[in-house]
């Protein structure tokens, strides 16, 4: 199996001989020398990982799904906490106002009552007043003051409606999201545990059973807390419904008494239009309410609020929750679940890195090709897209680098004299030819952007042995004259020896500030292009004169290449001056160009004859 290739963030390579011992973290030591290059080409030796490619694919796909489901659960819990707190805040304020009113009319006053703290005494006084009102059917002085001064029947009905909707939303999220996510997580964890038990195949990629057991324990705790939340919501719904029925009945009774008195005195009666008829709670609800009041049920529904929890920066550890040092909540538990899933992924990535060896780490300087265009409009748009990091195909500015493994030449294997009649014993060649990696990119340099070709020779060597890579590069430029300037803007590999490029011919006397010219698609045969040895693909800036890598002379693609090496299409419509992406399929013989600003896509038949192309252009 061949080595993998990955583009990386800016990095400056170490010495040409790159080696890494087995078990050393990948790319250790190279981060210290990251400097001026915009990109870096990294070639990794993954022959050891290729032996377990199927196991890696299974584990990585399942871990990706597991992390996604855990993150989804975290987002659901965070949104649930925000909705619940914002909706229940009005109800909590009213219940605190009721508590303060009862405390103000209480004869006990603050301090310690019967060995209880002031908070417990206040809570017991509130429950006693509510039970007294429920039993007698008449509000006490404290409840009477609260209903007449701090609330109204309309406000109580609005609070009841919003609180019931919030409880229904909590029930919906717990049933349709959190419970389903917990079952999905348990299914994936059980499958990963089955893989981890197969140590001969999966331990080498970092999959162990201990982290999976912790993850399973947290997932089971998530399922348990979800069930407890559903029970808390059911109790809170019945308690709050009876509480509102009690308060609404008393409020409407007081309003009726005030209305009767004002009518007798010739006054006006406040409108109660839109209020539902007050219905007395059933006997089962009264019994539940009395039992909840006796055990000190929180009027502010703290049990639901604490069960959901709030968003935390770092979730508590499982040990802290087991020791009872912190109240378990869905928010903290899901935060720890996501952290544990990410830690498991990092463990596998670290194990993979210990079995990989960097063979090549070369800086690659690729300035955007649009920076060489004379049109100020094109340069401004490309600069804005680069500043906002808008990727292709939606924006200009970011150069596209393509990497292709070139086919290896067939090694010449000498044959020994046949030992028996009809038997030929081939011998293994002494040295395998190095693998060749071809790089293609368009870069702005001077007055015209050019097509750059780089070739990296990666020798085949034992794992961990020093690898002496070799670099070559070549440059192609479009034809330029006193009337127009050619720019290479986009490039793609068409087949083993052909490159598809988008060429912009810009007139010398263009309208100031506006993009003008014509764009065409060309197929260039690069098999006859001569490469020159190079020290680096990096930038020339900041290097001393003795260390500057000499660039090879630029080759005019339309004049210096052999006849028939360049095939050019008809000019594209004017909107494709803003072409931002190009894709080719050499097997099908098609090339597609996309213009982001015009939102237009054109597909060309690259195998059509010239006569057919002229007929199509004429039509």
C-alpha positions as CSV (number, residue, x, y, z in Angstrom):
1,X,0.0,0.0,0.0
2,X,1.1,3.5,-0.8
3,X,1.7,6.3,1.7
4,X,-1.2,8.7,2.4
5,X,-0.9,12.4,1.4
6,X,-2.5,15.2,3.4
7,X,-2.3,19.0,3.0
8,X,-1.4,20.7,6.3
9,X,-1.2,24.1,7.9
10,X,1.9,26.2,7.5
11,X,5.0,24.3,8.4
12,X,8.7,24.4,7.5
13,X,10.3,21.0,7.0
14,X,13.2,19.7,9.0
15,X,16.2,18.4,7.1
16,X,15.7,16.4,4.0
17,X,16.1,13.1,5.7
18,X,13.0,12.7,7.7
19,X,12.8,9.8,10.2
20,X,10.5,9.0,13.1
21,X,10.9,6.1,15.5
22,X,8.0,3.8,16.2
23,X,5.9,5.0,19.1
24,X,6.9,8.7,18.7
25,X,3.9,11.1,18.3
26,X,3.4,12.0,14.7
27,X,5.2,15.2,13.5
28,X,6.9,15.7,16.8
29,X,9.5,18.4,16.6
30,X,8.3,19.9,13.4
31,X,5.8,22.3,15.0
32,X,8.7,24.3,16.5
33,X,9.9,25.3,13.1
34,X,6.6,26.3,11.6
35,X,7.2,29.6,9.9
36,X,6.7,31.4,6.6
37,X,5.1,28.8,4.3
38,X,1.4,29.1,3.6
39,X,0.8,25.4,3.1
40,X,2.8,22.2,3.7
41,X,2.8,18.9,1.9
42,X,3.0,16.0,4.3
43,X,3.6,12.4,3.1
44,X,3.0,9.7,5.8
45,X,4.1,6.1,5.8
46,X,0.9,4.3,6.9
47,X,1.9,0.7,5.9
48,X,1.3,-0.6,9.5
49,X,-2.1,1.0,9.6
50,X,-3.0,-0.4,6.2
51,X,-2.8,-3.9,7.7
52,X,-5.7,-2.9,9.9
53,X,-7.5,-0.7,7.5
54,X,-10.9,-2.5,7.9
55,X,-10.7,-2.2,11.7
56,X,-9.8,1.4,11.5
57,X,-12.7,2.1,9.1
58,X,-15.2,0.4,11.4
59,X,-14.0,2.1,14.6
60,X,-13.6,5.6,13.1
61,X,-17.0,5.5,11.5
62,X,-18.7,4.3,14.7
63,X,-16.8,6.8,16.9
64,X,-17.8,9.6,14.6
65,X,-21.4,8.6,14.9
66,X,-21.1,8.2,18.7
67,X,-19.6,11.7,19.0
68,X,-22.2,13.2,16.8
69,X,-25.1,11.6,18.9
70,X,-23.4,12.8,22.1
71,X,-23.1,16.3,20.8
72,X,-26.7,16.2,19.6
73,X,-27.8,15.2,23.1
74,X,-25.7,18.1,24.6
75,X,-27.4,20.6,22.3
76,X,-30.8,19.3,23.1
77,X,-30.2,19.5,26.9
78,X,-28.8,23.1,26.5
79,X,-31.8,24.2,24.5
80,X,-34.1,22.5,27.0
81,X,-32.5,24.3,29.9
82,X,-32.8,27.7,28.2
83,X,-36.4,27.2,27.3
84,X,-37.3,25.9,30.8
85,X,-35.6,28.7,32.7
86,X,-36.9,31.4,30.5
87,X,-40.5,30.1,30.7
88,X,-40.5,29.2,34.4
89,X,-38.9,32.5,35.5
90,X,-42.4,34.3,35.7
91,X,-43.9,31.5,37.7
92,X,-40.9,31.5,40.1
93,X,-41.3,35.3,40.7
94,X,-45.0,34.9,41.5
95,X,-44.3,32.1,44.0
96,X,-41.6,34.1,45.7
97,X,-44.0,37.0,46.0
98,X,-46.5,34.6,47.6
99,X,-43.9,33.4,50.0
100,X,-42.9,37.0,51.0
101,X,-46.6,37.9,51.5
102,X,-47.1,34.9,53.8
103,X,-43.9,35.7,55.7
104,X,-45.1,39.3,56.2
105,X,-48.4,38.2,57.7
106,X,-46.8,35.3,59.7
107,X,-46.7,35.9,63.5
108,X,-43.6,33.8,63.8
109,X,-41.3,36.2,62.0
110,X,-37.7,35.4,60.9
111,X,-35.3,33.3,62.8
112,X,-35.5,29.7,64.1
113,X,-38.9,28.1,64.7
114,X,-39.2,24.8,66.5
115,X,-35.6,23.9,65.6
116,X,-36.0,24.7,61.9
117,X,-34.2,27.3,59.9
118,X,-35.9,30.4,58.6
119,X,-36.1,28.9,55.0
120,X,-37.7,25.7,56.2
121,X,-40.1,27.7,58.5
122,X,-41.1,29.9,55.6
123,X,-41.7,27.0,53.3
124,X,-43.7,25.2,56.0
125,X,-45.8,28.4,56.6
126,X,-46.6,28.7,52.9
127,X,-47.7,25.1,52.6
128,X,-49.8,25.5,55.8
129,X,-51.5,28.6,54.4
130,X,-52.3,26.9,51.1
131,X,-53.7,23.8,52.9
132,X,-55.8,26.0,55.2
133,X,-57.2,27.8,52.2
134,X,-57.9,24.5,50.4
135,X,-59.7,23.1,53.5
136,X,-61.7,26.1,54.4
137,X,-62.5,27.5,51.0
138,X,-61.6,31.0,52.1
139,X,-58.3,32.7,51.6
140,X,-56.2,33.7,54.6
141,X,-55.1,37.3,55.1
142,X,-51.7,36.6,53.5
143,X,-53.3,34.9,50.5
144,X,-55.9,37.6,50.3
145,X,-53.2,40.3,50.2
146,X,-51.3,38.4,47.5
147,X,-54.4,37.9,45.2
148,X,-55.5,41.5,45.5
149,X,-52.3,43.4,45.3
150,X,-49.7,41.3,43.4
151,X,-51.6,39.3,40.8
152,X,-54.9,39.0,38.9
153,X,-57.0,36.1,37.4
154,X,-55.8,36.9,33.9
155,X,-52.2,36.9,34.9
156,X,-52.6,33.6,36.7
157,X,-54.1,32.0,33.7
158,X,-51.3,33.2,31.5
159,X,-48.8,31.8,33.9
160,X,-50.6,28.4,34.0
161,X,-50.7,28.2,30.2
162,X,-47.0,29.0,29.7
163,X,-45.9,26.6,32.5
164,X,-48.0,23.7,31.2
165,X,-46.5,24.3,27.7
166,X,-43.0,24.3,29.2
167,X,-43.7,21.0,31.0
168,X,-45.0,19.5,27.8
169,X,-41.9,20.6,25.9
170,X,-39.7,19.0,28.6
171,X,-41.6,15.8,28.3
172,X,-41.4,15.9,24.5
173,X,-37.6,16.4,24.4
174,X,-37.0,13.7,27.0
175,X,-39.1,11.1,25.1
176,X,-38.3,11.9,21.5
177,X,-34.6,13.0,21.8
178,X,-32.8,12.0,25.0
179,X,-34.2,8.5,25.4
180,X,-33.7,7.7,21.7
181,X,-30.1,9.1,21.9
182,X,-29.3,7.1,25.0
183,X,-30.5,3.8,23.4
184,X,-28.5,4.6,20.2
185,X,-25.4,5.3,22.3
186,X,-25.7,2.1,24.2
187,X,-26.1,0.1,21.0
188,X,-22.9,1.6,19.5
189,X,-21.0,1.2,22.8
190,X,-21.9,-2.5,23.0
191,X,-20.6,-3.0,19.5
192,X,-17.4,-1.2,20.3
193,X,-16.9,-3.3,23.4
194,X,-17.3,-6.4,21.3
195,X,-14.5,-5.0,19.1
196,X,-12.3,-4.2,22.1
197,X,-12.6,-7.8,23.4
198,X,-10.9,-8.9,20.2
199,X,-7.5,-7.7,21.4
200,X,-5.4,-9.2,18.7
201,X,-7.0,-7.0,16.0
202,X,-8.2,-3.9,17.8
203,X,-5.8,-3.2,20.7
204,X,-3.1,-2.0,18.3
205,X,-5.3,0.9,17.1
206,X,-6.0,2.1,20.7
207,X,-9.4,0.6,21.3
208,X,-9.6,-0.6,24.9
209,X,-12.5,-1.7,27.1
210,X,-11.9,0.6,30.2
211,X,-12.9,3.9,28.5
212,X,-15.9,2.1,26.9
213,X,-17.1,1.0,30.3
214,X,-16.9,4.5,31.7
215,X,-18.8,5.7,28.6
216,X,-21.4,3.0,29.1
217,X,-21.9,4.0,32.8
218,X,-22.4,7.6,31.9
219,X,-24.9,6.7,29.1
220,X,-26.9,4.5,31.6
221,X,-26.9,7.5,34.0
222,X,-28.2,9.6,31.2
223,X,-31.1,7.2,30.6
224,X,-31.8,7.0,34.3
225,X,-31.9,10.8,34.7
226,X,-34.2,11.1,31.7
227,X,-36.7,8.7,33.4
228,X,-36.4,10.6,36.7
229,X,-37.0,13.9,34.8
230,X,-40.2,12.5,33.3
231,X,-41.4,11.5,36.8
232,X,-40.6,14.9,38.1
233,X,-42.5,16.6,35.3
234,X,-45.5,14.4,36.0
235,X,-45.6,15.3,39.7
236,X,-44.9,19.0,38.9
237,X,-47.7,19.1,36.4
238,X,-50.3,17.7,38.9
239,X,-49.0,19.9,41.7
240,X,-49.0,23.2,39.7
241,X,-52.4,22.5,38.1
242,X,-54.0,22.0,41.6
243,X,-52.2,25.1,42.9
244,X,-53.4,27.3,40.0
245,X,-57.0,25.9,40.4
246,X,-56.9,26.9,44.1
247,X,-55.5,30.4,43.4
248,X,-57.8,31.0,40.5
249,X,-60.9,30.0,42.4
250,X,-60.0,32.4,45.3
251,X,-59.1,35.2,42.9
252,X,-62.4,34.9,41.0
253,X,-64.3,34.8,44.3
254,X,-62.6,38.0,45.5
255,X,-63.3,39.7,42.2
256,X,-67.0,38.7,42.4
257,X,-67.2,40.1,45.9
258,X,-65.6,43.3,44.8
259,X,-67.9,43.5,41.8
260,X,-71.0,43.0,44.0
261,X,-69.8,45.8,46.4
262,X,-69.0,48.2,43.6
263,X,-72.3,47.5,41.8
264,X,-74.2,48.3,45.1
265,X,-72.2,51.5,45.3
266,X,-72.7,52.4,41.6
267,X,-69.2,51.6,40.5
268,X,-67.9,49.5,37.5
269,X,-67.0,45.9,37.6
270,X,-63.6,44.7,36.1
271,X,-64.0,42.6,33.0
272,X,-63.3,38.9,33.3
273,X,-64.0,38.2,29.7
274,X,-61.9,35.4,28.3
275,X,-61.4,33.6,31.7
276,X,-62.4,30.0,31.9
277,X,-64.9,28.9,34.5
278,X,-63.1,27.9,37.7
279,X,-63.3,24.2,38.2
280,X,-62.6,22.6,41.5
281,X,-59.8,20.0,41.6
282,X,-60.8,16.4,41.9
283,X,-60.3,14.4,45.1
284,X,-57.2,12.5,43.7
285,X,-55.6,15.9,42.9
286,X,-56.4,17.2,46.3
287,X,-54.9,14.2,48.0
288,X,-51.7,14.5,45.9
289,X,-51.5,18.2,46.6
290,X,-51.9,17.7,50.3
291,X,-49.2,14.9,50.3
292,X,-46.8,17.1,48.3
293,X,-47.4,20.0,50.7
294,X,-46.7,17.8,53.7
295,X,-43.4,16.6,52.3
296,X,-42.4,20.1,51.4
297,X,-42.8,20.2,47.6
298,X,-41.0,23.2,46.2
299,X,-43.4,25.9,44.9
300,X,-40.7,27.0,42.4
301,X,-40.4,23.4,41.0
302,X,-36.7,23.3,42.0
303,X,-36.7,19.5,41.4
304,X,-37.3,19.9,37.7
305,X,-34.8,22.8,37.4
306,X,-32.0,21.0,39.2
307,X,-32.7,17.8,37.2
308,X,-32.2,19.7,34.0
309,X,-29.3,21.7,35.2
310,X,-27.5,24.6,33.6
311,X,-24.8,24.9,30.9
312,X,-21.4,24.3,32.4
313,X,-17.9,24.8,30.9
314,X,-16.5,21.5,32.1
315,X,-18.8,18.6,33.2
316,X,-18.2,16.9,36.5
317,X,-16.3,13.7,36.6
318,X,-18.1,10.4,37.2
319,X,-16.3,10.0,40.4
320,X,-17.5,13.3,41.8
321,X,-21.1,12.4,40.9
322,X,-20.8,9.0,42.5
323,X,-19.4,10.4,45.7
324,X,-22.3,12.8,45.9
325,X,-20.1,15.9,45.9
326,X,-22.2,17.4,43.1
327,X,-25.9,17.1,42.4
328,X,-26.3,15.1,39.1
329,X,-28.0,16.9,36.3
330,X,-28.6,16.3,32.6
331,X,-26.5,19.2,31.6
332,X,-23.4,18.2,33.6
333,X,-23.8,14.5,32.7
334,X,-24.1,15.2,28.9
335,X,-21.1,17.5,29.1
336,X,-19.0,14.7,30.6
337,X,-20.4,12.2,28.0
338,X,-19.2,14.4,25.1
339,X,-15.8,14.9,26.8
340,X,-15.4,11.1,27.3
341,X,-16.3,10.4,23.7
342,X,-13.8,12.9,22.4
343,X,-11.1,11.5,24.7
344,X,-11.7,8.1,23.2
345,X,-11.3,9.5,19.7
346,X,-8.1,11.2,20.7
347,X,-6.8,8.0,22.2
348,X,-7.3,6.2,18.9
349,X,-5.8,9.1,16.9
350,X,-2.7,9.0,19.2
351,X,-2.4,5.3,18.6
352,X,-2.6,5.8,14.9
353,X,0.0,8.5,15.1
354,X,2.4,6.2,16.9
355,X,2.1,3.7,14.0
356,X,2.7,6.4,11.3
357,X,6.0,7.9,10.1
358,X,6.4,11.2,8.3
359,X,8.3,10.7,5.1
360,X,8.1,14.2,3.6
361,X,7.2,17.6,5.1
362,X,7.7,20.3,2.5
363,X,6.5,23.9,2.6
364,X,4.4,25.0,-0.4
365,X,4.1,28.7,-1.3
366,X,1.0,29.2,-3.4
367,X,-0.1,32.9,-3.7
368,X,-3.6,33.2,-5.2
369,X,-3.5,33.5,-9.0
370,X,-6.1,36.3,-9.0
371,X,-3.5,38.6,-7.4
372,X,-1.7,38.8,-10.8
373,X,-4.8,39.9,-12.7
374,X,-4.9,43.5,-13.8
375,X,-8.6,43.9,-13.1
376,X,-9.0,45.7,-9.8
377,X,-12.5,44.3,-9.4
378,X,-11.3,40.7,-9.6
379,X,-8.4,41.4,-7.1
380,X,-10.8,43.1,-4.7
381,X,-13.3,40.3,-4.7
382,X,-10.6,37.6,-4.4
383,X,-9.0,39.5,-1.4
384,X,-12.3,39.8,0.4
385,X,-13.1,36.1,-0.1
386,X,-9.6,35.2,1.2
387,X,-10.0,37.4,4.2
388,X,-13.4,35.8,5.1
389,X,-12.0,32.3,4.4
390,X,-14.8,31.5,2.0
391,X,-14.0,28.1,0.5
392,X,-14.3,27.0,-3.1
393,X,-16.6,26.8,-5.0
394,X,-18.4,29.7,-3.3
395,X,-15.5,32.1,-3.3
396,X,-12.3,33.1,-5.0
397,X,-9.0,33.7,-3.4
398,X,-7.9,30.3,-2.0
399,X,-5.6,28.4,-4.4
400,X,-6.5,24.8,-5.0
401,X,-3.7,22.3,-4.7
402,X,-4.1,18.9,-6.3
403,X,-1.9,15.9,-5.5
404,X,-1.8,12.8,-7.7
405,X,0.3,9.6,-7.4
406,X,1.9,9.0,-10.8
407,X,2.0,5.4,-12.0
408,X,5.1,3.5,-11.1
409,X,7.3,2.2,-13.9
410,X,7.5,-1.5,-14.3
411,X,10.8,-2.8,-12.8
412,X,13.0,-4.9,-15.0
413,X,13.2,-8.3,-13.3
414,X,16.1,-10.5,-14.6
415,X,15.3,-14.2,-15.0
416,X,17.4,-17.1,-13.9
417,X,18.1,-20.2,-16.0
418,X,15.2,-22.6,-15.7
419,X,15.8,-25.3,-13.2
420,X,13.4,-27.7,-14.9
421,X,11.8,-27.8,-18.3
422,X,9.0,-25.1,-18.5
423,X,9.9,-23.5,-15.1
424,X,11.1,-19.9,-14.9
425,X,12.0,-18.5,-11.5
426,X,11.9,-14.7,-11.3
427,X,14.1,-12.8,-8.9
428,X,13.2,-9.9,-6.8
429,X,14.8,-6.6,-7.9
430,X,17.4,-5.2,-5.6
431,X,15.7,-1.8,-5.2
432,X,12.1,-0.7,-5.9
433,X,11.7,2.6,-7.9
434,X,10.6,5.5,-5.7
435,X,7.0,6.6,-5.7
436,X,6.3,9.9,-7.5
437,X,3.8,12.4,-6.2
438,X,2.7,15.1,-8.7
439,X,1.5,18.5,-7.3
440,X,-0.5,21.0,-9.4
441,X,-1.3,24.5,-8.5
442,X,-1.8,27.9,-10.1
443,X,0.1,30.8,-8.4
444,X,0.3,34.5,-9.0
445,X,3.8,35.6,-9.8
446,X,4.6,39.0,-11.2
447,X,2.4,40.2,-14.1
448,X,0.9,36.8,-14.9
449,X,-0.2,33.8,-12.9
450,X,1.5,30.5,-13.9
451,X,0.9,26.8,-13.7
452,X,3.3,25.2,-11.3
453,X,4.1,21.5,-11.3
454,X,6.0,19.9,-8.5
455,X,7.2,16.3,-8.2
456,X,8.2,14.6,-5.0
457,X,10.2,11.3,-5.2
458,X,9.4,9.2,-2.1
459,X,11.8,6.2,-1.8
460,X,10.6,2.9,-0.5
461,X,12.4,2.1,2.7
462,X,11.8,0.0,5.9
463,X,9.4,1.5,8.4
464,X,11.1,4.1,10.5
465,X,14.3,4.2,8.4
466,X,15.5,7.6,7.1
467,X,14.0,8.5,3.8
468,X,15.9,10.8,1.4
469,X,13.2,12.5,-0.7
470,X,13.9,14.4,-3.9
471,X,12.1,17.4,-5.3
472,X,11.6,18.6,-8.9
473,X,9.4,21.4,-10.3
474,X,8.4,23.1,-13.5
475,X,6.6,26.2,-14.6
476,X,4.2,26.9,-17.4
477,X,2.9,30.2,-18.5
478,X,0.2,31.2,-21.0
479,X,1.0,33.2,-24.1
480,X,1.3,36.9,-23.6
481,X,1.7,39.7,-26.1
482,X,1.4,43.5,-26.4
483,X,-2.4,43.0,-26.8
484,X,-3.2,40.6,-24.1
485,X,-1.9,38.7,-21.0
486,X,-2.7,35.1,-20.2
487,X,-3.3,33.8,-16.7
488,X,-3.7,30.2,-15.4
489,X,-6.4,30.4,-12.8
490,X,-7.6,26.8,-12.1
491,X,-6.1,23.4,-12.8
492,X,-7.2,19.8,-12.4
493,X,-5.5,16.5,-13.3
494,X,-7.3,15.0,-16.4
495,X,-5.4,11.7,-16.7
496,X,-1.9,10.4,-16.0
497,X,-0.2,12.8,-18.4
498,X,-2.8,15.6,-19.0
499,X,-3.8,18.6,-17.0
500,X,-7.0,20.6,-17.5
501,X,-6.5,24.4,-16.9
502,X,-8.7,27.4,-17.1
503,X,-6.9,30.3,-19.0
504,X,-7.9,33.9,-18.8
505,X,-6.8,36.1,-21.6
506,X,-6.9,39.7,-20.3
507,X,-6.7,42.5,-22.8
508,X,-3.9,45.0,-22.3
509,X,-6.2,48.0,-22.6
510,X,-9.1,46.9,-20.4
511,X,-11.8,49.1,-18.9
512,X,-10.4,50.5,-15.7
513,X,-11.8,48.7,-12.6
514,X,-13.9,46.1,-14.5
515,X,-13.2,42.5,-15.3
516,X,-12.8,41.9,-19.0
517,X,-11.3,39.4,-21.4
518,X,-12.1,35.8,-22.4
519,X,-11.7,32.5,-20.6
520,X,-11.1,29.1,-22.1
521,X,-10.4,25.5,-21.0
522,X,-7.2,23.8,-22.2
523,X,-5.9,20.3,-22.0
524,X,-2.1,20.3,-21.7
525,X,0.0,17.2,-22.1
526,X,2.8,17.5,-19.5
527,X,4.5,14.2,-20.3
528,X,7.2,16.0,-22.3
529,X,7.7,18.9,-19.8
530,X,11.2,18.9,-18.4
531,X,11.4,19.1,-14.6
532,X,14.4,20.8,-12.8
533,X,15.7,19.8,-9.4
534,X,14.6,22.0,-6.6
535,X,15.5,22.5,-2.9
536,X,12.0,23.5,-1.8
537,X,8.5,24.5,-2.9
538,X,8.5,27.2,-0.3
539,X,8.6,31.0,-0.5
540,X,11.6,33.0,-1.5
541,X,10.9,35.7,1.1
542,X,13.1,35.8,4.2
543,X,15.7,33.5,2.8
544,X,19.3,34.3,2.4
545,X,20.8,34.5,-1.2
546,X,22.6,31.2,-0.7
547,X,19.4,29.4,0.5
548,X,17.0,30.8,-2.1
549,X,15.7,27.9,-4.2
550,X,16.2,28.7,-7.8
551,X,13.0,28.7,-9.9
552,X,13.2,26.9,-13.2
553,X,12.6,28.9,-16.3
554,X,8.9,29.3,-17.3
555,X,7.8,27.4,-20.4
556,X,5.3,29.0,-22.7
557,X,2.6,26.3,-23.0
558,X,1.2,27.5,-26.4
559,X,4.6,28.0,-28.1
560,X,7.3,25.8,-26.6
561,X,5.5,22.6,-26.1
562,X,5.3,20.0,-28.9
563,X,2.6,20.3,-31.5
564,X,-0.7,18.8,-30.4
565,X,0.3,19.0,-26.7
566,X,-2.3,21.7,-26.1
567,X,-6.0,21.5,-26.9
568,X,-8.1,24.6,-26.4
569,X,-11.9,25.0,-26.1
570,X,-14.0,27.7,-27.5
571,X,-14.3,30.9,-25.4
572,X,-16.7,30.6,-22.5
573,X,-19.4,33.1,-21.8
574,X,-18.5,36.4,-20.1
575,X,-19.8,35.3,-16.7
576,X,-17.1,32.7,-16.4
577,X,-14.5,35.3,-15.9
578,X,-15.5,34.7,-12.2
579,X,-14.9,31.0,-12.4
580,X,-14.2,29.7,-8.9
581,X,-14.1,25.9,-9.3
582,X,-13.4,23.3,-11.9
583,X,-13.9,19.5,-11.9
584,X,-12.9,17.0,-14.5
585,X,-13.6,13.3,-15.2
586,X,-11.0,11.9,-17.6
587,X,-12.8,8.6,-18.0
588,X,-16.0,10.2,-19.1
589,X,-14.1,13.0,-21.0
590,X,-16.0,15.9,-19.4
591,X,-14.9,19.1,-17.6
592,X,-17.3,21.3,-15.5
593,X,-16.6,25.0,-14.7
594,X,-18.6,26.8,-12.0
595,X,-18.9,30.6,-11.7
596,X,-19.8,31.6,-8.2
597,X,-21.0,35.2,-8.7
598,X,-23.2,34.3,-11.7
599,X,-24.2,30.9,-10.1
600,X,-23.7,29.2,-13.5
601,X,-22.3,25.8,-14.4
602,X,-21.0,24.7,-17.8
603,X,-19.9,21.2,-18.7
604,X,-17.6,20.7,-21.7
605,X,-17.1,17.5,-23.8
606,X,-13.3,17.3,-23.9
607,X,-13.2,14.4,-26.3
608,X,-15.1,16.2,-29.1
609,X,-13.4,16.9,-32.4
610,X,-12.5,20.4,-33.4
611,X,-15.1,20.4,-36.2
612,X,-17.8,19.5,-33.7
613,X,-16.7,22.2,-31.3
614,X,-16.8,24.8,-34.1
615,X,-20.3,23.6,-35.1
616,X,-21.5,23.9,-31.5
617,X,-20.0,27.3,-31.2
618,X,-21.7,28.4,-34.3
619,X,-25.1,27.1,-33.1
